[in-house]
Amino acid sequence: MSAAWYALIDCAHDPRLIGLVRSCREHLCLFKGRDLDPQLLEASPWLVRIDAAEPLLGVWQQHGHGASWGLMVLSDLPIERLQQHFRRFLQAKLPDGMIVLFRFYDPRVFNTYIRAATPDERAPWFEGIQQFSVEAAGGTATHHYRLIDGGLFDGANRIG
């Protein structure tokens, strides 16, 4: 399979997002379970394959800048494998031992985390992932993260 663009969408940020996500041919919720509450599903993180012919991308480009709707991922993995991949990161253990939801699909969280992570912490994120494209604070720019020979790059600049 050749590389394709996917989006991790945080539907909790805007009530319009769940309808746009569900209109995409390929979409999977990151939360799993047969009996998930419908309200939880509507505010959950979703993985979608980006298709320029579907409305999600256009609405995101027009209305999503600076709104922390999610992040983009370039990968040659099929959507089911990506769902499994990202589900591994949904929980974080705090220093006091408490397990919490890790909202990595929020661009503000992802940008902070990926830049602060050690090389060993960041490597698993890039398994099967060529690039993360994530809006900067305020939506004025986009970071394009790649892992090259263990180094974290934002575009052509090595940052870690």
PyMOL commands that place a pseudoatom at each C-alpha (Angstrom):
pseudoatom trace, name=CA, resn=MET, resi=1, chain=A, elem=C, hetatm=0, pos=[0.000, 0.000, 0.000]
pseudoatom trace, name=CA, resn=SER, resi=2, chain=A, elem=C, hetatm=0, pos=[1.348, 3.450, -0.838]
pseudoatom trace, name=CA, resn=ALA, resi=3, chain=A, elem=C, hetatm=0, pos=[1.433, 6.182, 1.794]
pseudoatom trace, name=CA, resn=ALA, resi=4, chain=A, elem=C, hetatm=0, pos=[-1.831, 8.003, 2.456]
pseudoatom trace, name=CA, resn=TRP, resi=5, chain=A, elem=C, hetatm=0, pos=[-2.882, 10.910, 4.635]
pseudoatom trace, name=CA, resn=TYR, resi=6, chain=A, elem=C, hetatm=0, pos=[-5.001, 10.249, 7.687]
pseudoatom trace, name=CA, resn=ALA, resi=7, chain=A, elem=C, hetatm=0, pos=[-6.372, 12.605, 10.315]
pseudoatom trace, name=CA, resn=LEU, resi=8, chain=A, elem=C, hetatm=0, pos=[-6.814, 12.123, 14.025]
pseudoatom trace, name=CA, resn=ILE, resi=9, chain=A, elem=C, hetatm=0, pos=[-9.869, 14.248, 14.781]
pseudoatom trace, name=CA, resn=ASP, resi=10, chain=A, elem=C, hetatm=0, pos=[-10.837, 15.379, 18.281]
pseudoatom trace, name=CA, resn=CYS, resi=11, chain=A, elem=C, hetatm=0, pos=[-14.621, 15.537, 17.971]
pseudoatom trace, name=CA, resn=ALA, resi=12, chain=A, elem=C, hetatm=0, pos=[-14.917, 17.094, 21.444]
pseudoatom trace, name=CA, resn=HIS, resi=13, chain=A, elem=C, hetatm=0, pos=[-13.777, 20.439, 19.986]
pseudoatom trace, name=CA, resn=ASP, resi=14, chain=A, elem=C, hetatm=0, pos=[-16.695, 21.135, 17.657]
pseudoatom trace, name=CA, resn=PRO, resi=15, chain=A, elem=C, hetatm=0, pos=[-20.133, 19.505, 17.288]
pseudoatom trace, name=CA, resn=ARG, resi=16, chain=A, elem=C, hetatm=0, pos=[-19.822, 19.669, 13.471]
pseudoatom trace, name=CA, resn=LEU, resi=17, chain=A, elem=C, hetatm=0, pos=[-16.907, 17.258, 13.467]
pseudoatom trace, name=CA, resn=ILE, resi=18, chain=A, elem=C, hetatm=0, pos=[-18.722, 14.001, 14.212]
pseudoatom trace, name=CA, resn=GLY, resi=19, chain=A, elem=C, hetatm=0, pos=[-20.965, 14.393, 11.152]
pseudoatom trace, name=CA, resn=LEU, resi=20, chain=A, elem=C, hetatm=0, pos=[-17.976, 15.212, 8.954]
pseudoatom trace, name=CA, resn=VAL, resi=21, chain=A, elem=C, hetatm=0, pos=[-16.064, 12.232, 10.324]
pseudoatom trace, name=CA, resn=ARG, resi=22, chain=A, elem=C, hetatm=0, pos=[-18.959, 9.850, 9.764]
pseudoatom trace, name=CA, resn=SER, resi=23, chain=A, elem=C, hetatm=0, pos=[-19.357, 11.116, 6.192]
pseudoatom trace, name=CA, resn=CYS, resi=24, chain=A, elem=C, hetatm=0, pos=[-15.850, 9.830, 5.400]
pseudoatom trace, name=CA, resn=ARG, resi=25, chain=A, elem=C, hetatm=0, pos=[-15.705, 6.419, 3.741]
pseudoatom trace, name=CA, resn=GLU, resi=26, chain=A, elem=C, hetatm=0, pos=[-12.951, 5.216, 6.095]
pseudoatom trace, name=CA, resn=HIS, resi=27, chain=A, elem=C, hetatm=0, pos=[-13.331, 6.203, 9.750]
pseudoatom trace, name=CA, resn=LEU, resi=28, chain=A, elem=C, hetatm=0, pos=[-12.683, 4.418, 13.046]
pseudoatom trace, name=CA, resn=CYS, resi=29, chain=A, elem=C, hetatm=0, pos=[-13.075, 5.560, 16.627]
pseudoatom trace, name=CA, resn=LEU, resi=30, chain=A, elem=C, hetatm=0, pos=[-9.937, 5.276, 18.759]
pseudoatom trace, name=CA, resn=PHE, resi=31, chain=A, elem=C, hetatm=0, pos=[-12.083, 4.200, 21.703]
pseudoatom trace, name=CA, resn=LYS, resi=32, chain=A, elem=C, hetatm=0, pos=[-13.254, 0.614, 21.428]
pseudoatom trace, name=CA, resn=GLY, resi=33, chain=A, elem=C, hetatm=0, pos=[-16.219, -1.192, 22.822]
pseudoatom trace, name=CA, resn=ARG, resi=34, chain=A, elem=C, hetatm=0, pos=[-19.565, -2.392, 21.565]
pseudoatom trace, name=CA, resn=ASP, resi=35, chain=A, elem=C, hetatm=0, pos=[-21.615, -0.487, 24.109]
pseudoatom trace, name=CA, resn=LEU, resi=36, chain=A, elem=C, hetatm=0, pos=[-20.000, 2.948, 24.052]
pseudoatom trace, name=CA, resn=ASP, resi=37, chain=A, elem=C, hetatm=0, pos=[-22.406, 5.696, 25.035]
pseudoatom trace, name=CA, resn=PRO, resi=38, chain=A, elem=C, hetatm=0, pos=[-23.522, 7.651, 21.917]
pseudoatom trace, name=CA, resn=GLN, resi=39, chain=A, elem=C, hetatm=0, pos=[-22.591, 10.933, 23.610]
pseudoatom trace, name=CA, resn=LEU, resi=40, chain=A, elem=C, hetatm=0, pos=[-19.097, 9.608, 24.298]
pseudoatom trace, name=CA, resn=LEU, resi=41, chain=A, elem=C, hetatm=0, pos=[-18.752, 8.539, 20.663]
pseudoatom trace, name=CA, resn=GLU, resi=42, chain=A, elem=C, hetatm=0, pos=[-19.680, 12.035, 19.489]
pseudoatom trace, name=CA, resn=ALA, resi=43, chain=A, elem=C, hetatm=0, pos=[-16.888, 13.536, 21.607]
pseudoatom trace, name=CA, resn=SER, resi=44, chain=A, elem=C, hetatm=0, pos=[-14.285, 10.837, 20.951]
pseudoatom trace, name=CA, resn=PRO, resi=45, chain=A, elem=C, hetatm=0, pos=[-11.075, 10.899, 18.931]
pseudoatom trace, name=CA, resn=TRP, resi=46, chain=A, elem=C, hetatm=0, pos=[-11.553, 9.447, 15.446]
pseudoatom trace, name=CA, resn=LEU, resi=47, chain=A, elem=C, hetatm=0, pos=[-9.140, 8.287, 12.784]
pseudoatom trace, name=CA, resn=VAL, resi=48, chain=A, elem=C, hetatm=0, pos=[-10.147, 9.005, 9.184]
pseudoatom trace, name=CA, resn=ARG, resi=49, chain=A, elem=C, hetatm=0, pos=[-8.471, 8.490, 5.850]
pseudoatom trace, name=CA, resn=ILE, resi=50, chain=A, elem=C, hetatm=0, pos=[-8.290, 11.833, 4.105]
pseudoatom trace, name=CA, resn=ASP, resi=51, chain=A, elem=C, hetatm=0, pos=[-10.035, 12.015, 0.746]
pseudoatom trace, name=CA, resn=ALA, resi=52, chain=A, elem=C, hetatm=0, pos=[-10.108, 15.450, -0.902]
pseudoatom trace, name=CA, resn=ALA, resi=53, chain=A, elem=C, hetatm=0, pos=[-13.468, 14.569, -2.487]
pseudoatom trace, name=CA, resn=GLU, resi=54, chain=A, elem=C, hetatm=0, pos=[-15.111, 14.302, 0.962]
pseudoatom trace, name=CA, resn=PRO, resi=55, chain=A, elem=C, hetatm=0, pos=[-16.182, 17.425, 2.880]
pseudoatom trace, name=CA, resn=LEU, resi=56, chain=A, elem=C, hetatm=0, pos=[-13.979, 17.010, 5.996]
pseudoatom trace, name=CA, resn=LEU, resi=57, chain=A, elem=C, hetatm=0, pos=[-10.756, 18.379, 4.500]
pseudoatom trace, name=CA, resn=GLY, resi=58, chain=A, elem=C, hetatm=0, pos=[-12.391, 21.453, 2.974]
pseudoatom trace, name=CA, resn=VAL, resi=59, chain=A, elem=C, hetatm=0, pos=[-14.263, 22.346, 6.157]
pseudoatom trace, name=CA, resn=TRP, resi=60, chain=A, elem=C, hetatm=0, pos=[-11.085, 21.829, 8.199]
pseudoatom trace, name=CA, resn=GLN, resi=61, chain=A, elem=C, hetatm=0, pos=[-9.123, 24.114, 5.871]
pseudoatom trace, name=CA, resn=GLN, resi=62, chain=A, elem=C, hetatm=0, pos=[-11.819, 26.811, 6.030]
pseudoatom trace, name=CA, resn=HIS, resi=63, chain=A, elem=C, hetatm=0, pos=[-12.845, 26.657, 9.686]
pseudoatom trace, name=CA, resn=GLY, resi=64, chain=A, elem=C, hetatm=0, pos=[-10.375, 24.513, 11.614]
pseudoatom trace, name=CA, resn=HIS, resi=65, chain=A, elem=C, hetatm=0, pos=[-7.243, 26.686, 11.737]
pseudoatom trace, name=CA, resn=GLY, resi=66, chain=A, elem=C, hetatm=0, pos=[-6.411, 27.510, 15.337]
pseudoatom trace, name=CA, resn=ALA, resi=67, chain=A, elem=C, hetatm=0, pos=[-9.314, 25.371, 16.601]
pseudoatom trace, name=CA, resn=SER, resi=68, chain=A, elem=C, hetatm=0, pos=[-7.219, 22.329, 17.655]
pseudoatom trace, name=CA, resn=TRP, resi=69, chain=A, elem=C, hetatm=0, pos=[-9.379, 19.905, 15.679]
pseudoatom trace, name=CA, resn=GLY, resi=70, chain=A, elem=C, hetatm=0, pos=[-6.644, 17.303, 15.331]
pseudoatom trace, name=CA, resn=LEU, resi=71, chain=A, elem=C, hetatm=0, pos=[-3.529, 16.326, 13.452]
pseudoatom trace, name=CA, resn=MET, resi=72, chain=A, elem=C, hetatm=0, pos=[-2.563, 14.742, 10.155]
pseudoatom trace, name=CA, resn=VAL, resi=73, chain=A, elem=C, hetatm=0, pos=[-0.508, 11.578, 9.684]
pseudoatom trace, name=CA, resn=LEU, resi=74, chain=A, elem=C, hetatm=0, pos=[1.229, 10.219, 6.584]
pseudoatom trace, name=CA, resn=SER, resi=75, chain=A, elem=C, hetatm=0, pos=[1.452, 6.431, 6.683]
pseudoatom trace, name=CA, resn=ASP, resi=76, chain=A, elem=C, hetatm=0, pos=[1.425, 3.357, 4.478]
pseudoatom trace, name=CA, resn=LEU, resi=77, chain=A, elem=C, hetatm=0, pos=[-0.386, 1.343, 7.165]
pseudoatom trace, name=CA, resn=PRO, resi=78, chain=A, elem=C, hetatm=0, pos=[-4.048, 0.457, 6.609]
pseudoatom trace, name=CA, resn=ILE, resi=79, chain=A, elem=C, hetatm=0, pos=[-6.518, 2.319, 8.820]
pseudoatom trace, name=CA, resn=GLU, resi=80, chain=A, elem=C, hetatm=0, pos=[-7.153, -0.693, 11.080]
pseudoatom trace, name=CA, resn=ARG, resi=81, chain=A, elem=C, hetatm=0, pos=[-3.435, -0.997, 11.881]
pseudoatom trace, name=CA, resn=LEU, resi=82, chain=A, elem=C, hetatm=0, pos=[-3.205, 2.749, 12.521]
pseudoatom trace, name=CA, resn=GLN, resi=83, chain=A, elem=C, hetatm=0, pos=[-6.125, 2.506, 14.925]
pseudoatom trace, name=CA, resn=GLN, resi=84, chain=A, elem=C, hetatm=0, pos=[-4.277, -0.223, 16.854]
pseudoatom trace, name=CA, resn=HIS, resi=85, chain=A, elem=C, hetatm=0, pos=[-1.072, 1.825, 16.742]
pseudoatom trace, name=CA, resn=PHE, resi=86, chain=A, elem=C, hetatm=0, pos=[-2.648, 4.972, 18.180]
pseudoatom trace, name=CA, resn=ARG, resi=87, chain=A, elem=C, hetatm=0, pos=[-4.744, 3.131, 20.767]
pseudoatom trace, name=CA, resn=ARG, resi=88, chain=A, elem=C, hetatm=0, pos=[-1.446, 2.223, 22.489]
pseudoatom trace, name=CA, resn=PHE, resi=89, chain=A, elem=C, hetatm=0, pos=[-0.963, 5.896, 23.377]
pseudoatom trace, name=CA, resn=LEU, resi=90, chain=A, elem=C, hetatm=0, pos=[-4.401, 6.719, 24.804]
pseudoatom trace, name=CA, resn=GLN, resi=91, chain=A, elem=C, hetatm=0, pos=[-3.306, 6.338, 28.419]
pseudoatom trace, name=CA, resn=ALA, resi=92, chain=A, elem=C, hetatm=0, pos=[-0.482, 7.941, 30.356]
pseudoatom trace, name=CA, resn=LYS, resi=93, chain=A, elem=C, hetatm=0, pos=[0.860, 7.192, 33.810]
pseudoatom trace, name=CA, resn=LEU, resi=94, chain=A, elem=C, hetatm=0, pos=[1.436, 10.264, 35.955]
pseudoatom trace, name=CA, resn=PRO, resi=95, chain=A, elem=C, hetatm=0, pos=[4.335, 10.456, 38.444]
pseudoatom trace, name=CA, resn=ASP, resi=96, chain=A, elem=C, hetatm=0, pos=[1.925, 9.622, 41.295]
pseudoatom trace, name=CA, resn=GLY, resi=97, chain=A, elem=C, hetatm=0, pos=[0.933, 6.408, 39.482]
pseudoatom trace, name=CA, resn=MET, resi=98, chain=A, elem=C, hetatm=0, pos=[-2.490, 7.610, 38.361]
pseudoatom trace, name=CA, resn=ILE, resi=99, chain=A, elem=C, hetatm=0, pos=[-3.526, 6.468, 34.861]
pseudoatom trace, name=CA, resn=VAL, resi=100, chain=A, elem=C, hetatm=0, pos=[-5.160, 9.224, 32.774]
pseudoatom trace, name=CA, resn=LEU, resi=101, chain=A, elem=C, hetatm=0, pos=[-6.424, 9.761, 29.242]
pseudoatom trace, name=CA, resn=PHE, resi=102, chain=A, elem=C, hetatm=0, pos=[-3.596, 11.126, 27.084]
pseudoatom trace, name=CA, resn=ARG, resi=103, chain=A, elem=C, hetatm=0, pos=[-5.166, 13.531, 24.589]
pseudoatom trace, name=CA, resn=PHE, resi=104, chain=A, elem=C, hetatm=0, pos=[-2.235, 13.357, 22.155]
pseudoatom trace, name=CA, resn=TYR, resi=105, chain=A, elem=C, hetatm=0, pos=[-4.607, 14.015, 19.234]
pseudoatom trace, name=CA, resn=ASP, resi=106, chain=A, elem=C, hetatm=0, pos=[-4.962, 17.616, 20.462]
pseudoatom trace, name=CA, resn=PRO, resi=107, chain=A, elem=C, hetatm=0, pos=[-2.290, 19.571, 18.538]
pseudoatom trace, name=CA, resn=ARG, resi=108, chain=A, elem=C, hetatm=0, pos=[-1.351, 21.594, 21.629]
pseudoatom trace, name=CA, resn=VAL, resi=109, chain=A, elem=C, hetatm=0, pos=[-0.649, 18.387, 23.557]
pseudoatom trace, name=CA, resn=PHE, resi=110, chain=A, elem=C, hetatm=0, pos=[1.150, 16.625, 20.692]
pseudoatom trace, name=CA, resn=ASN, resi=111, chain=A, elem=C, hetatm=0, pos=[3.463, 19.563, 19.935]
pseudoatom trace, name=CA, resn=THR, resi=112, chain=A, elem=C, hetatm=0, pos=[4.507, 19.844, 23.572]
pseudoatom trace, name=CA, resn=TYR, resi=113, chain=A, elem=C, hetatm=0, pos=[4.949, 16.105, 24.052]
pseudoatom trace, name=CA, resn=ILE, resi=114, chain=A, elem=C, hetatm=0, pos=[6.839, 15.191, 20.878]
pseudoatom trace, name=CA, resn=ARG, resi=115, chain=A, elem=C, hetatm=0, pos=[9.369, 18.003, 21.389]
pseudoatom trace, name=CA, resn=ALA, resi=116, chain=A, elem=C, hetatm=0, pos=[9.973, 17.081, 25.045]
pseudoatom trace, name=CA, resn=ALA, resi=117, chain=A, elem=C, hetatm=0, pos=[10.082, 13.301, 24.559]
pseudoatom trace, name=CA, resn=THR, resi=118, chain=A, elem=C, hetatm=0, pos=[13.363, 11.427, 24.696]
pseudoatom trace, name=CA, resn=PRO, resi=119, chain=A, elem=C, hetatm=0, pos=[14.478, 9.557, 21.567]
pseudoatom trace, name=CA, resn=ASP, resi=120, chain=A, elem=C, hetatm=0, pos=[13.305, 6.276, 23.152]
pseudoatom trace, name=CA, resn=GLU, resi=121, chain=A, elem=C, hetatm=0, pos=[9.905, 7.784, 24.009]
pseudoatom trace, name=CA, resn=ARG, resi=122, chain=A, elem=C, hetatm=0, pos=[9.382, 9.264, 20.575]
pseudoatom trace, name=CA, resn=ALA, resi=123, chain=A, elem=C, hetatm=0, pos=[10.509, 6.284, 18.447]
pseudoatom trace, name=CA, resn=PRO, resi=124, chain=A, elem=C, hetatm=0, pos=[7.318, 4.193, 18.916]
pseudoatom trace, name=CA, resn=TRP, resi=125, chain=A, elem=C, hetatm=0, pos=[5.180, 7.066, 17.638]
pseudoatom trace, name=CA, resn=PHE, resi=126, chain=A, elem=C, hetatm=0, pos=[6.862, 6.825, 14.238]
pseudoatom trace, name=CA, resn=GLU, resi=127, chain=A, elem=C, hetatm=0, pos=[6.483, 3.062, 13.732]
pseudoatom trace, name=CA, resn=GLY, resi=128, chain=A, elem=C, hetatm=0, pos=[4.774, 2.931, 10.334]
pseudoatom trace, name=CA, resn=ILE, resi=129, chain=A, elem=C, hetatm=0, pos=[4.416, 6.733, 10.298]
pseudoatom trace, name=CA, resn=GLN, resi=130, chain=A, elem=C, hetatm=0, pos=[6.391, 8.862, 7.851]
pseudoatom trace, name=CA, resn=GLN, resi=131, chain=A, elem=C, hetatm=0, pos=[5.181, 12.250, 9.082]
pseudoatom trace, name=CA, resn=PHE, resi=132, chain=A, elem=C, hetatm=0, pos=[2.942, 14.044, 11.561]
pseudoatom trace, name=CA, resn=SER, resi=133, chain=A, elem=C, hetatm=0, pos=[1.632, 17.422, 10.379]
pseudoatom trace, name=CA, resn=VAL, resi=134, chain=A, elem=C, hetatm=0, pos=[0.384, 19.438, 13.317]
pseudoatom trace, name=CA, resn=GLU, resi=135, chain=A, elem=C, hetatm=0, pos=[-0.820, 23.026, 13.537]
pseudoatom trace, name=CA, resn=ALA, resi=136, chain=A, elem=C, hetatm=0, pos=[1.233, 25.363, 15.691]
pseudoatom trace, name=CA, resn=ALA, resi=137, chain=A, elem=C, hetatm=0, pos=[-0.316, 27.408, 18.483]
pseudoatom trace, name=CA, resn=GLY, resi=138, chain=A, elem=C, hetatm=0, pos=[-2.941, 29.729, 17.037]
pseudoatom trace, name=CA, resn=GLY, resi=139, chain=A, elem=C, hetatm=0, pos=[-3.030, 27.814, 13.757]
pseudoatom trace, name=CA, resn=THR, resi=140, chain=A, elem=C, hetatm=0, pos=[-0.643, 30.266, 12.089]
pseudoatom trace, name=CA, resn=ALA, resi=141, chain=A, elem=C, hetatm=0, pos=[1.819, 27.598, 10.938]
pseudoatom trace, name=CA, resn=THR, resi=142, chain=A, elem=C, hetatm=0, pos=[2.148, 23.835, 10.645]
pseudoatom trace, name=CA, resn=HIS, resi=143, chain=A, elem=C, hetatm=0, pos=[4.865, 21.610, 12.079]
pseudoatom trace, name=CA, resn=HIS, resi=144, chain=A, elem=C, hetatm=0, pos=[5.915, 18.677, 9.879]
pseudoatom trace, name=CA, resn=TYR, resi=145, chain=A, elem=C, hetatm=0, pos=[7.542, 16.140, 12.192]
pseudoatom trace, name=CA, resn=ARG, resi=146, chain=A, elem=C, hetatm=0, pos=[9.684, 13.324, 10.814]
pseudoatom trace, name=CA, resn=LEU, resi=147, chain=A, elem=C, hetatm=0, pos=[12.062, 10.941, 12.526]
pseudoatom trace, name=CA, resn=ILE, resi=148, chain=A, elem=C, hetatm=0, pos=[15.300, 10.574, 10.564]
pseudoatom trace, name=CA, resn=ASP, resi=149, chain=A, elem=C, hetatm=0, pos=[18.103, 8.367, 11.921]
pseudoatom trace, name=CA, resn=GLY, resi=150, chain=A, elem=C, hetatm=0, pos=[16.694, 8.821, 15.418]
pseudoatom trace, name=CA, resn=GLY, resi=151, chain=A, elem=C, hetatm=0, pos=[16.571, 12.607, 15.153]
pseudoatom trace, name=CA, resn=LEU, resi=152, chain=A, elem=C, hetatm=0, pos=[13.339, 14.593, 15.283]
pseudoatom trace, name=CA, resn=PHE, resi=153, chain=A, elem=C, hetatm=0, pos=[12.929, 17.036, 12.420]
pseudoatom trace, name=CA, resn=ASP, resi=154, chain=A, elem=C, hetatm=0, pos=[10.401, 19.794, 11.852]
pseudoatom trace, name=CA, resn=GLY, resi=155, chain=A, elem=C, hetatm=0, pos=[10.611, 20.276, 8.111]
pseudoatom trace, name=CA, resn=ALA, resi=156, chain=A, elem=C, hetatm=0, pos=[14.334, 20.517, 7.312]
pseudoatom trace, name=CA, resn=ASN, resi=157, chain=A, elem=C, hetatm=0, pos=[15.313, 21.582, 10.847]
pseudoatom trace, name=CA, resn=ARG, resi=158, chain=A, elem=C, hetatm=0, pos=[16.535, 19.074, 13.394]
pseudoatom trace, name=CA, resn=ILE, resi=159, chain=A, elem=C, hetatm=0, pos=[14.869, 19.884, 16.707]
pseudoatom trace, name=CA, resn=GLY, resi=160, chain=A, elem=C, hetatm=0, pos=[15.649, 16.830, 18.807]
for i in range(1, 160): cmd.bond("trace and resi %d" % i, "trace and resi %d" % (i + 1))
show_as sticks, trace
zoom trace
